Amino acid sequence: MIVINTSDTGLTLTPEMLLSTSESSTHSASEVAGRLQVDVRTGLKWTEAKYRAKIIGHNELNVIEEEPTWKKYIEQFRNPLILLLLGSALVSVIMKQFDDAVSITIAILIVVTVAFIQEYRSEKSLEELKKLVPPECHCLREGRLDTFLARELVPGDVVYLNVGDRVPADVRLFEAVDLSIDESSFTGETEPARKITDVLLNNTNVKDHSNMKNIAFMGTLVRCGNGKGIVVSTGERSEFGEVFKMMQAEEAPKTPLQKSMDILGAQLSFYSFLIIGVIMLLGWLQGKPISEMFNISVSLAVAAIPEGLPIVVTVTLALGVMRMAKRNAIVKKLPTVETLGCVNVICSDKTGTLTKNEMTATIIITSDGYMADVTGAGYNDQGEIHIRHCNNVEMAKTNITNLLEIGAVCNNAYIQNGTLLGQPTEGALVAVAMKNGMYATAENYVRIQEYPFSSEQKMMAVKCIHKYNNNKEEIFFAKGALETLLPQCTKYQFGTQTVPLTKQNEAEFLAEAYEIGRKGLRVLALAKGRSMQDLIYCGLVGITDPPRPLVRESIEMLMQSGVRVKMVTGDAQETAMAIGGRTTAEASAAVASSVAEIINSGPNSPSSASASGLFIIIIIILIIISIVARLQ
């Protein structure tokens, strides 16, 4: 057992004190602090943190130790075709055919050196990129909040999380104020996860990251609110580190070109020895000297080896790497370039890959039937609201403004210089209000109370009073799922009047929401009123995650090249089909394709390998026929 005593603090750190991330979620914050021997009001002492860093290590992911440069150069000779050429050069020296030996050796050196230099440059470029933005954190040490590199964190440190921060380690939260964290890079979920500080029940031994709501995971991004927590796992002990270790343990498969070159090298070796044996046997049967026949057969075998082939392949791949570099893509290994040309199926994630991961309002429907389309994308005011054909444009503008006011006031997000600080869905409502010329609308009201969103009630509401009205009448603004919000409504806005809400009206509003949802949009209902049990329904807003620029063109280009594109998403099939239809007309069919079709589709390597083998056999037969003719 490793034990470290700190003379300054009197603390003793043992491995038993450490908790895994999943274990921490089932303990209270005070229990975690007790196990890690830290006071959350003051944090660790610097001396204690340094001692813990010595035993546990720095908070970083340890990549496999780099091999020395000379060894990387020698690794280039492990190619089967290179080894075959080395063997032929050695045979040429033994047979005193020095011209052939020199030419083959020069070819080998050219191939190996070009490949080594290109891969070495790519590795150095990647190393420089890693140094550009070293992650930092806000940590409480000795009662003082300091900012330093995240690699210096140790279990027991108290960290502060604010909007825009990247979580520096796995953290057990003990304070969360409207805290929502974007875990899409870790779990793939688009919607930010709302965090709590309550203890989770240990009902299962299976890790479910989506249920660990009191844990902030390393590498995720704070979207909304703020929080404080105790570092429980760092580096490779974190949940992200576990994934990283699995990736490191996975051995990279050989590329199709490497497999083909291996097959070619093996075939050439086999047929070279076959030629030597056949020629020596024929010469022996005809009474020729064995030494003479051996020289002839070896010469033919060496001549059959294409020493120019590795040069052509390496130079071609190097040119491909340079072309990719001009397109801002770094390719670490030369054969990887060729792999791109062998792709016939691409399985792409939807969120953040095909789409921008930026929620954008695209359609507005008021309770009295006015409809408008919204242009533009992103968290900015670039775009317009186009009202569809109606009889009273001014009334439509008034009711749309009234609807957008609710979305802007019942909101905790704000946009600063094109950057969203808050949840994406709320950011979409702020952005569409800005497109309507409504800036800082929420500042017209004083918020008295907030009823936060929860997965159970599926709605959020705020109680406010108007800042500039004399009567100071309280008003509730609410937004959420239509099926949850409608039961709280007793009336709906129709023109300048409020009309009692009937069952028929409810059915019509639900049908509108269903039609919007079928198009792949997220539907938000908006209402306001003097109490939460007497709300006035005002309308719907349809929100979507728009496709990235040039995605449609890229997919169509791939399909024209014979590459099939499959979209991988957790959305319902109707939503996925709608999003696929926006990226390309053919994508809808691709989304509905079965998994078996993806698995069964693969490169036609067996046929190509058999074709190359047949080609070599034909050449060998022709060589043997010519030799027999000469011997006779």
C-alpha positions as CSV (number, residue, x, y, z in Angstrom):
1,M,0.0,0.0,0.0
2,I,1.2,3.5,-0.9
3,V,1.0,5.9,2.0
4,I,2.1,9.5,2.0
5,N,2.3,11.6,5.1
6,T,2.3,15.4,4.8
7,S,4.1,17.0,7.7
8,D,2.5,20.4,7.1
9,T,-1.1,19.2,7.1
10,G,-1.0,16.0,9.0
11,L,-3.1,14.3,6.3
12,T,-2.5,10.8,5.1
13,L,-3.4,9.8,1.5
14,T,-4.1,6.2,0.8
15,P,-5.6,4.5,-2.3
16,E,-8.7,3.6,-0.2
17,M,-9.5,7.3,0.1
18,L,-10.0,7.6,-3.7
19,L,-13.5,7.1,-5.2
20,S,-14.4,6.2,-8.7
21,T,-16.8,8.6,-10.5
22,S,-19.7,6.2,-10.4
23,E,-19.1,5.6,-6.6
24,S,-19.0,9.3,-6.0
25,S,-22.5,9.8,-7.5
26,T,-24.0,7.5,-4.8
27,H,-22.4,9.3,-1.9
28,S,-23.3,12.7,-0.6
29,A,-21.0,15.6,-1.2
30,S,-20.1,15.8,2.5
31,E,-19.2,12.1,2.4
32,V,-17.0,12.6,-0.6
33,A,-15.3,15.5,1.0
34,G,-14.7,13.4,4.1
35,R,-13.2,10.5,2.2
36,L,-10.9,12.9,0.3
37,Q,-10.1,14.9,3.5
38,V,-10.9,18.3,2.1
39,D,-12.9,21.3,3.5
40,V,-15.0,22.6,0.6
41,R,-14.9,26.2,2.1
42,T,-11.1,26.4,1.8
43,G,-9.9,23.7,-0.5
44,L,-6.7,21.8,-0.3
45,K,-3.4,23.3,0.8
46,W,-0.7,23.7,-1.9
47,T,1.7,21.4,-0.2
48,E,-1.0,18.7,0.1
49,A,-1.9,19.1,-3.6
50,K,1.7,18.7,-4.6
51,Y,2.1,15.5,-2.6
52,R,-1.1,14.1,-4.1
53,A,0.2,14.9,-7.6
54,K,3.3,12.9,-6.8
55,I,1.3,9.7,-5.9
56,I,-1.6,10.0,-8.4
57,G,0.1,11.9,-11.3
58,H,-0.9,14.9,-13.3
59,N,-4.5,15.4,-14.6
60,E,-3.7,14.4,-18.2
61,L,-4.2,11.6,-20.6
62,N,-1.0,9.7,-21.1
63,V,-0.4,8.8,-24.7
64,I,1.7,5.8,-25.6
65,E,5.3,6.8,-25.2
66,E,6.8,7.9,-28.5
67,E,9.4,5.7,-30.0
68,P,12.9,7.3,-30.7
69,T,13.4,8.8,-34.2
70,W,15.9,6.1,-35.3
71,K,13.4,3.4,-34.4
72,K,10.6,5.1,-36.4
73,Y,13.0,5.1,-39.4
74,I,13.8,1.4,-39.0
75,E,10.0,0.6,-38.7
76,Q,9.7,1.7,-42.4
77,F,11.7,-1.4,-43.4
78,R,9.0,-3.8,-42.0
79,N,7.0,-3.5,-45.2
80,P,7.0,-7.1,-46.7
81,L,7.7,-5.7,-50.2
82,I,10.7,-3.7,-48.8
83,L,12.0,-6.8,-47.0
84,L,11.7,-8.7,-50.3
85,L,13.6,-6.0,-52.1
86,L,16.3,-6.1,-49.4
87,G,16.6,-9.9,-49.9
88,S,16.9,-9.5,-53.7
89,A,19.6,-6.8,-53.2
90,L,21.5,-9.2,-50.9
91,V,21.3,-12.0,-53.5
92,S,22.5,-9.6,-56.2
93,V,25.6,-8.8,-54.0
94,I,26.3,-12.5,-53.4
95,M,26.0,-13.1,-57.2
96,K,28.3,-10.1,-57.8
97,Q,25.6,-8.2,-59.7
98,F,26.5,-5.0,-58.1
99,D,24.6,-2.7,-60.6
100,D,21.3,-4.4,-59.6
101,A,22.2,-4.3,-55.9
102,V,22.9,-0.6,-56.0
103,S,19.8,0.3,-58.0
104,I,17.6,-1.8,-55.6
105,T,19.2,-0.3,-52.5
106,I,18.8,3.3,-53.8
107,A,15.1,2.5,-54.5
108,I,14.6,1.2,-51.0
109,L,16.3,4.3,-49.4
110,I,14.2,6.7,-51.5
111,V,11.0,4.9,-50.4
112,V,11.8,4.7,-46.7
113,T,13.2,8.2,-46.5
114,V,10.2,9.9,-48.2
115,A,7.7,8.0,-46.1
116,F,9.6,8.7,-42.9
117,I,10.0,12.5,-43.6
118,Q,6.3,12.9,-44.5
119,E,5.1,11.1,-41.4
120,Y,7.6,12.9,-39.1
121,R,6.3,16.3,-40.4
122,S,2.7,15.3,-39.7
123,E,3.5,14.1,-36.2
124,K,5.3,17.4,-35.4
125,S,2.3,19.4,-36.7
126,L,-0.1,17.5,-34.5
127,E,2.2,18.1,-31.5
128,E,2.2,21.8,-32.1
129,L,-1.7,21.8,-32.4
130,K,-1.9,20.2,-29.0
131,K,0.1,23.0,-27.4
132,L,-2.1,25.8,-28.8
133,V,-4.7,26.0,-26.1
134,P,-3.7,24.3,-22.8
135,P,-6.9,23.9,-20.7
136,E,-7.2,26.0,-17.5
137,C,-9.5,25.7,-14.4
138,H,-10.7,27.8,-11.5
139,C,-9.7,26.0,-8.3
140,L,-10.0,26.9,-4.6
141,R,-6.7,26.4,-2.8
142,E,-6.1,27.6,0.8
143,G,-9.3,29.7,0.8
144,R,-8.3,31.6,-2.4
145,L,-9.7,31.1,-5.9
146,D,-6.9,30.7,-8.4
147,T,-6.7,30.0,-12.1
148,F,-4.1,27.6,-13.3
149,L,-3.5,24.7,-15.8
150,A,-6.0,21.8,-15.4
151,R,-3.2,19.3,-15.4
152,E,-2.3,20.4,-11.8
153,L,-5.6,19.3,-10.4
154,V,-5.7,16.3,-8.0
155,P,-8.6,14.4,-6.3
156,G,-10.0,16.5,-3.5
157,D,-9.5,19.9,-5.2
158,V,-12.6,22.2,-5.2
159,V,-13.3,23.7,-8.6
160,Y,-15.7,26.4,-9.7
161,L,-17.6,26.0,-13.0
162,N,-19.1,29.0,-14.9
163,V,-20.7,29.4,-18.3
164,G,-18.3,28.6,-21.1
165,D,-15.9,26.6,-19.0
166,R,-14.6,23.2,-20.1
167,V,-14.9,20.8,-17.1
168,P,-11.3,20.0,-16.2
169,A,-11.9,16.6,-14.4
170,D,-14.7,14.4,-13.1
171,V,-16.4,16.5,-10.4
172,R,-18.9,15.6,-7.7
173,L,-21.1,18.7,-7.5
174,F,-22.1,20.1,-4.2
175,E,-23.6,23.4,-5.6
176,A,-25.5,23.8,-8.8
177,V,-27.3,27.0,-9.7
178,D,-29.4,26.4,-12.9
179,L,-26.4,24.4,-14.1
180,S,-26.7,22.7,-17.5
181,I,-23.7,21.0,-19.2
182,D,-23.3,20.1,-22.8
183,E,-22.3,16.4,-22.8
184,S,-22.7,15.9,-26.6
185,S,-19.0,15.2,-27.1
186,F,-19.2,12.5,-24.4
187,T,-22.7,11.0,-24.6
188,G,-23.9,12.2,-28.0
189,E,-27.0,13.9,-26.5
190,T,-27.9,17.2,-28.1
191,E,-29.8,18.7,-25.2
192,P,-27.6,20.0,-22.3
193,A,-27.9,17.9,-19.1
194,R,-29.3,19.7,-16.1
195,K,-27.2,19.0,-13.1
196,I,-28.3,18.5,-9.4
197,T,-26.5,17.8,-6.2
198,D,-28.7,15.1,-4.7
199,V,-27.4,11.6,-4.0
200,L,-28.2,9.0,-6.6
201,L,-29.5,5.6,-5.6
202,N,-27.2,2.8,-6.5
203,N,-29.8,0.6,-8.2
204,T,-27.6,-1.0,-10.8
205,N,-24.0,-1.9,-11.4
206,V,-24.1,-0.8,-15.0
207,K,-22.7,2.7,-15.7
208,D,-25.3,5.1,-17.1
209,H,-23.7,8.4,-17.6
210,S,-27.0,10.1,-18.4
211,N,-28.3,9.2,-14.9
212,M,-25.2,10.6,-13.1
213,K,-26.8,14.1,-12.8
214,N,-24.6,15.1,-9.8
215,I,-21.4,14.5,-11.8
216,A,-19.7,16.9,-14.2
217,F,-17.6,14.9,-16.6
218,M,-14.2,15.8,-17.8
219,G,-14.1,17.4,-21.2
220,T,-17.8,18.6,-21.2
221,L,-18.9,22.2,-21.6
222,V,-20.9,24.4,-19.2
223,R,-23.8,25.9,-21.2
224,C,-25.8,27.5,-18.5
225,G,-25.6,28.5,-14.8
226,N,-22.7,27.9,-12.4
227,G,-21.6,25.3,-9.9
228,K,-19.0,24.1,-7.5
229,G,-17.7,20.6,-7.0
230,I,-15.0,18.2,-5.7
231,V,-12.6,16.6,-8.1
232,V,-13.0,12.8,-7.7
233,S,-11.2,11.4,-10.8
234,T,-8.4,12.9,-12.9
235,G,-6.6,11.9,-16.0
236,E,-7.1,8.3,-17.1
237,R,-9.2,7.5,-14.0
238,S,-11.9,9.8,-15.3
239,E,-14.8,8.5,-17.4
240,F,-13.3,10.2,-20.4
241,G,-10.0,8.6,-19.6
242,E,-11.5,5.2,-19.6
243,V,-12.7,5.7,-23.1
244,F,-9.3,7.1,-24.1
245,K,-7.6,4.0,-22.7
246,M,-9.8,1.7,-24.8
247,M,-9.0,3.7,-27.9
248,Q,-5.3,3.4,-27.1
249,A,-5.6,-0.3,-26.6
250,E,-7.3,-0.7,-30.0
251,E,-4.8,-1.7,-32.6
252,A,-5.2,0.2,-35.8
253,P,-6.2,-2.1,-38.6
254,K,-4.2,-2.3,-41.8
255,T,-5.4,-0.2,-44.7
256,P,-6.6,-1.9,-48.0
257,L,-3.3,-0.9,-49.7
258,Q,-1.2,-2.4,-46.9
259,K,-3.2,-5.6,-47.2
260,S,-2.7,-5.7,-50.9
261,M,1.0,-5.0,-50.7
262,D,1.4,-7.7,-48.1
263,I,-0.4,-10.2,-50.4
264,L,1.7,-9.0,-53.3
265,G,4.9,-9.4,-51.3
266,A,3.9,-12.9,-50.2
267,Q,2.9,-13.9,-53.7
268,L,6.2,-12.6,-55.2
269,S,8.2,-14.5,-52.6
270,F,6.3,-17.7,-53.2
271,Y,6.5,-17.5,-57.0
272,S,10.1,-16.5,-56.9
273,F,11.1,-19.6,-55.0
274,L,8.8,-21.6,-57.3
275,I,10.6,-20.2,-60.4
276,I,14.0,-21.2,-58.9
277,G,12.8,-24.7,-58.1
278,V,11.1,-25.3,-61.5
279,I,14.1,-24.0,-63.5
280,M,16.6,-26.0,-61.5
281,L,14.5,-29.1,-61.9
282,L,14.2,-28.6,-65.7
283,G,17.9,-28.0,-66.0
284,W,18.7,-31.1,-63.9
285,L,16.4,-33.2,-66.1
286,Q,18.3,-32.0,-69.2
287,G,21.7,-32.6,-67.6
288,K,22.6,-28.9,-67.2
289,P,25.1,-27.9,-64.4
290,I,23.2,-27.2,-61.2
291,S,25.3,-24.0,-60.4
292,E,24.5,-22.5,-63.8
293,M,20.8,-23.3,-63.5
294,F,20.8,-21.8,-60.0
295,N,22.3,-18.5,-61.3
296,I,19.8,-18.3,-64.1
297,S,16.8,-19.0,-61.9
298,V,17.9,-16.5,-59.2
299,S,18.5,-13.8,-61.8
300,L,15.1,-14.3,-63.2
301,A,13.5,-14.3,-59.7
302,V,15.3,-11.0,-58.8
303,A,14.3,-9.5,-62.2
304,A,10.6,-10.4,-61.5
305,I,10.6,-8.3,-58.4
306,P,9.3,-4.7,-59.2
307,E,11.8,-2.5,-57.4
308,G,10.1,0.6,-58.9
309,L,6.7,-0.2,-57.4
310,P,7.4,1.0,-53.9
311,I,8.8,4.3,-55.2
312,V,5.6,4.9,-57.3
313,V,3.3,4.0,-54.4
314,T,5.2,6.1,-51.8
315,V,5.5,9.2,-54.0
316,T,1.9,9.0,-54.9
317,L,0.8,8.7,-51.3
318,A,3.1,11.6,-50.3
319,L,1.5,13.8,-53.0
320,G,-1.9,12.9,-51.6
321,V,-0.8,13.8,-48.1
322,M,0.4,17.2,-49.3
323,R,-2.8,17.8,-51.1
324,M,-4.7,17.0,-47.9
325,A,-2.5,19.4,-46.0
326,K,-3.5,22.2,-48.4
327,R,-7.1,21.5,-47.4
328,N,-6.1,21.9,-43.7
329,A,-6.2,18.1,-43.0
330,I,-3.2,16.5,-41.4
331,V,-2.6,12.8,-42.3
332,K,-0.3,11.1,-39.8
333,K,0.4,7.8,-41.8
334,L,0.9,7.7,-45.5
335,P,-1.3,4.6,-46.2
336,T,-4.3,6.4,-44.6
337,V,-4.6,8.6,-47.6
338,E,-5.4,5.6,-49.8
339,T,-8.0,4.4,-47.4
340,L,-10.2,7.5,-48.2
341,G,-10.3,6.2,-51.8
342,C,-11.6,2.8,-50.7
343,V,-14.6,4.1,-48.7
344,N,-17.9,3.0,-50.1
345,V,-20.1,3.6,-47.0
346,I,-19.9,6.6,-44.6
347,C,-21.8,6.4,-41.3
348,S,-22.1,9.9,-40.0
349,D,-23.4,11.2,-36.7
350,K,-26.2,13.8,-37.0
351,T,-25.7,16.3,-34.2
352,G,-22.7,18.6,-34.7
353,T,-21.5,16.7,-37.8
354,L,-24.3,16.9,-40.4
355,T,-26.0,19.7,-38.4
356,K,-24.4,22.8,-36.8
357,N,-25.5,21.9,-33.2
358,E,-27.1,25.4,-33.1
359,M,-30.8,25.4,-32.5
360,T,-32.6,27.9,-34.7
361,A,-36.3,28.9,-34.8
362,T,-37.7,28.5,-38.4
363,I,-41.5,28.7,-38.1
364,I,-43.9,30.7,-35.9
365,I,-47.7,29.9,-35.5
366,T,-49.8,32.2,-33.4
367,S,-52.9,31.0,-31.6
368,D,-55.1,32.9,-34.1
369,G,-53.6,31.1,-37.1
370,Y,-51.0,33.6,-38.3
371,M,-47.9,31.9,-39.7
372,A,-44.4,33.2,-40.4
373,D,-41.2,31.7,-41.6
374,V,-37.8,32.7,-40.1
375,T,-34.6,32.9,-42.1
376,G,-31.0,32.9,-40.9
377,A,-29.2,30.5,-38.7
378,G,-27.0,30.7,-35.6
379,Y,-27.1,32.8,-32.5
380,N,-27.4,36.3,-34.1
381,D,-29.8,38.7,-35.5
382,Q,-29.0,37.9,-39.1
383,G,-32.3,36.9,-40.7
384,E,-35.9,38.0,-41.2
385,I,-39.4,37.0,-40.3
386,H,-41.6,36.6,-43.3
387,I,-45.3,36.5,-42.6
388,R,-47.3,34.2,-44.8
389,H,-50.3,35.5,-46.8
390,C,-53.0,36.9,-44.4
391,N,-55.8,39.4,-44.3
392,N,-54.3,41.6,-41.5
393,V,-50.5,42.0,-41.6
394,E,-50.4,44.5,-38.7
395,M,-52.4,42.2,-36.5
396,A,-50.1,39.3,-37.4
397,K,-47.0,41.4,-36.5
398,T,-48.5,42.4,-33.2
399,N,-49.4,38.8,-32.2
400,I,-46.0,37.5,-33.3
401,T,-44.3,40.2,-31.3
402,N,-46.4,39.2,-28.3
403,L,-45.5,35.6,-28.8
404,L,-41.8,36.3,-29.1
405,E,-41.9,38.5,-26.0
406,I,-42.9,35.4,-23.9
407,G,-40.0,33.4,-25.3
408,A,-37.5,36.2,-24.5
409,V,-38.7,36.9,-21.0
410,C,-39.1,33.2,-19.9
411,N,-35.5,32.6,-20.7
412,N,-32.1,32.3,-18.9
413,A,-29.9,32.5,-22.0
414,Y,-28.2,35.5,-23.6
415,I,-26.2,36.1,-26.7
416,Q,-22.9,38.0,-26.5
417,N,-21.0,38.8,-29.7
418,G,-22.5,35.8,-31.5
419,T,-21.7,33.4,-28.7
420,L,-24.5,31.7,-26.8
421,L,-24.3,31.7,-23.0
422,G,-27.1,29.3,-22.0
423,Q,-29.1,26.4,-23.4
424,P,-29.4,26.1,-27.2
425,T,-33.2,26.0,-27.2
426,E,-33.5,29.2,-25.2
427,G,-30.8,30.7,-27.4
428,A,-33.0,30.1,-30.4
429,L,-35.8,32.0,-28.8
430,V,-33.5,35.0,-28.0
431,A,-32.2,34.9,-31.5
432,V,-35.6,35.0,-33.2
433,A,-36.6,37.9,-30.9
434,M,-33.5,39.8,-32.0
435,K,-34.5,39.2,-35.7
436,N,-37.8,40.9,-34.8
437,G,-35.8,43.9,-33.4
438,M,-36.5,42.9,-29.8
439,Y,-33.2,43.4,-28.0
440,A,-32.9,43.0,-24.2
441,T,-36.7,42.5,-23.9
442,A,-36.3,40.7,-20.6
443,E,-34.9,43.9,-19.0
444,N,-38.3,45.4,-19.2
445,Y,-39.5,43.1,-16.5
446,V,-38.4,42.4,-12.9
447,R,-38.3,38.6,-12.3
448,I,-39.9,37.7,-8.9
449,Q,-39.8,34.0,-9.1
450,E,-38.8,31.2,-11.4
451,Y,-40.3,27.7,-11.9
452,P,-37.4,25.9,-13.5
453,F,-37.8,23.3,-16.2
454,S,-37.8,19.7,-15.2
455,S,-38.1,16.4,-17.2
456,E,-41.3,15.6,-15.3
457,Q,-43.3,18.8,-15.9
458,K,-41.7,19.7,-19.2
459,M,-42.2,23.4,-18.9
460,M,-40.6,26.5,-17.4
461,A,-42.3,29.6,-16.1
462,V,-41.4,32.9,-14.5
463,K,-43.4,35.4,-12.4
464,C,-42.6,39.0,-13.3
465,I,-43.8,42.6,-12.9
466,H,-43.3,45.2,-15.6
467,K,-40.5,47.5,-14.7
468,Y,-42.1,50.7,-16.1
469,N,-45.8,50.2,-15.4
470,N,-47.3,51.9,-12.4
471,N,-49.8,49.2,-11.4
472,K,-47.0,46.6,-10.8
473,E,-49.4,43.7,-11.7
474,E,-47.9,40.3,-11.6
475,I,-47.8,38.3,-14.8
476,F,-46.6,34.7,-15.6
477,F,-44.7,33.8,-18.7
478,A,-44.5,30.1,-19.6
479,K,-43.0,27.9,-22.3
480,G,-42.8,24.1,-22.7
481,A,-44.3,21.1,-24.4
482,L,-47.7,21.8,-25.8
483,E,-49.4,18.7,-24.1
484,T,-48.1,20.0,-20.7
485,L,-48.8,23.7,-21.2
486,L,-52.4,23.4,-22.7
487,P,-54.0,22.0,-19.5
488,Q,-52.8,25.1,-17.7
489,C,-54.5,27.4,-20.2
490,T,-58.2,28.5,-20.0
491,K,-58.1,31.0,-22.9
492,Y,-56.3,31.7,-26.1
493,Q,-55.3,34.9,-27.9
494,F,-57.5,35.6,-31.0
495,G,-56.7,39.0,-32.5
496,T,-57.0,41.6,-29.8
497,Q,-59.3,39.4,-27.6
498,T,-58.9,36.4,-25.4
499,V,-61.3,33.6,-26.2
500,P,-62.2,30.6,-23.9
501,L,-60.3,27.5,-24.8
502,T,-62.5,24.6,-26.0
503,K,-61.7,20.9,-26.6
504,Q,-61.9,21.5,-30.3
505,N,-59.4,24.3,-30.0
506,E,-57.0,22.0,-28.1
507,A,-57.3,19.4,-30.8
508,E,-56.5,21.9,-33.5
509,F,-53.5,23.2,-31.6
510,L,-52.2,19.6,-31.0
511,A,-52.6,18.9,-34.7
512,E,-50.6,21.9,-35.6
513,A,-47.8,20.8,-33.3
514,Y,-47.9,17.3,-34.7
515,E,-47.4,18.6,-38.3
516,I,-44.5,20.7,-37.2
517,G,-42.9,17.8,-35.4
518,R,-43.2,15.6,-38.5
519,K,-40.9,18.0,-40.3
520,G,-38.2,17.3,-37.8
521,L,-38.7,20.4,-35.7
522,R,-38.8,20.7,-31.9
523,V,-42.1,22.4,-30.9
524,L,-42.3,24.9,-28.0
525,A,-45.7,26.3,-26.8
526,L,-45.8,29.7,-25.3
527,A,-48.4,31.2,-22.9
528,K,-48.9,34.0,-20.3
529,G,-51.4,35.0,-17.7
530,R,-52.2,36.2,-14.2
531,S,-51.7,32.8,-12.6
532,M,-50.3,29.4,-13.6
533,Q,-53.8,27.9,-13.6
534,D,-55.3,30.7,-15.8
535,L,-52.8,31.1,-18.7
536,I,-53.6,32.5,-22.1
537,Y,-52.2,30.3,-24.9
538,C,-50.4,32.4,-27.5
539,G,-48.9,30.1,-30.1
540,L,-46.0,27.8,-31.2
541,V,-42.4,28.1,-32.3
542,G,-40.7,25.4,-34.3
543,I,-37.0,25.0,-33.7
544,T,-34.5,22.9,-35.6
545,D,-30.8,22.2,-35.7
546,P,-29.9,23.4,-39.3
547,P,-27.5,21.5,-41.5
548,R,-24.0,22.7,-41.8
549,P,-23.0,24.8,-44.8
550,L,-22.2,22.7,-47.9
551,V,-23.4,19.4,-46.3
552,R,-25.9,18.9,-49.1
553,E,-23.3,19.4,-51.8
554,S,-20.9,17.1,-50.0
555,I,-23.4,14.3,-49.6
556,E,-24.5,14.6,-53.2
557,M,-20.9,14.5,-54.4
558,L,-20.3,11.4,-52.3
559,M,-23.4,9.7,-53.7
560,Q,-22.4,10.5,-57.3
561,S,-19.0,8.9,-56.5
562,G,-20.7,5.7,-55.5
563,V,-20.3,6.3,-51.7
564,R,-23.5,5.6,-49.7
565,V,-24.1,7.9,-46.7
566,K,-25.9,6.7,-43.5
567,M,-27.0,9.0,-40.8
568,V,-26.7,7.7,-37.2
569,T,-29.0,9.4,-34.8
570,G,-31.2,8.7,-31.7
571,D,-34.1,10.7,-33.1
572,A,-37.4,9.2,-34.1
573,Q,-37.5,7.9,-37.7
574,E,-39.9,10.7,-38.8
575,T,-37.5,13.3,-37.5
576,A,-34.5,11.6,-38.9
577,M,-36.2,11.3,-42.3
578,A,-37.1,15.0,-42.3
579,I,-33.5,16.0,-41.4
580,G,-32.1,13.7,-44.0
581,G,-34.4,15.2,-46.6
582,R,-33.0,18.7,-45.8
583,T,-29.4,17.5,-46.4
584,T,-30.1,15.7,-49.6
585,A,-33.1,14.3,-51.5
586,E,-31.6,10.8,-51.5
587,A,-30.8,10.8,-47.8
588,S,-34.3,9.9,-46.8
589,A,-33.9,6.5,-48.4
590,A,-30.4,6.1,-46.9
591,V,-31.7,6.8,-43.3
592,A,-34.3,4.0,-43.7
593,S,-31.7,1.5,-44.8
594,S,-31.2,-1.5,-42.6
595,V,-28.1,-2.1,-40.4
596,A,-27.5,-5.4,-42.1
597,E,-27.0,-3.6,-45.4
598,I,-24.3,-1.4,-43.8
599,I,-22.6,-4.4,-42.2
600,N,-22.6,-6.5,-45.4
601,S,-21.4,-3.7,-47.6
602,G,-17.6,-3.7,-47.8
603,P,-14.7,-3.4,-50.3
604,N,-14.4,-6.1,-52.9
605,S,-11.0,-7.1,-51.8
606,P,-11.3,-10.9,-52.4
607,S,-12.0,-10.4,-56.1
608,S,-9.2,-7.9,-56.5
609,A,-6.7,-10.1,-54.6
610,S,-7.7,-13.1,-56.8
611,A,-7.3,-11.0,-59.9
612,S,-3.8,-9.9,-59.0
613,G,-2.9,-13.6,-58.1
614,L,-4.1,-14.7,-61.5
615,F,-2.1,-12.0,-63.2
616,I,1.1,-13.2,-61.5
617,I,0.5,-16.8,-62.4
618,I,0.1,-15.9,-66.1
619,I,3.4,-14.0,-66.1
620,I,5.2,-16.9,-64.4
621,I,3.8,-19.4,-66.9
622,L,5.0,-17.2,-69.8
623,I,8.5,-16.9,-68.2
624,I,8.7,-20.7,-67.7
625,I,7.6,-21.4,-71.3
626,S,10.3,-19.0,-72.6
627,I,13.0,-20.6,-70.4
628,V,12.1,-24.1,-71.6
629,A,12.2,-23.0,-75.2
630,R,15.7,-21.5,-74.7
631,L,17.0,-24.6,-72.9
632,Q,15.9,-26.8,-75.8
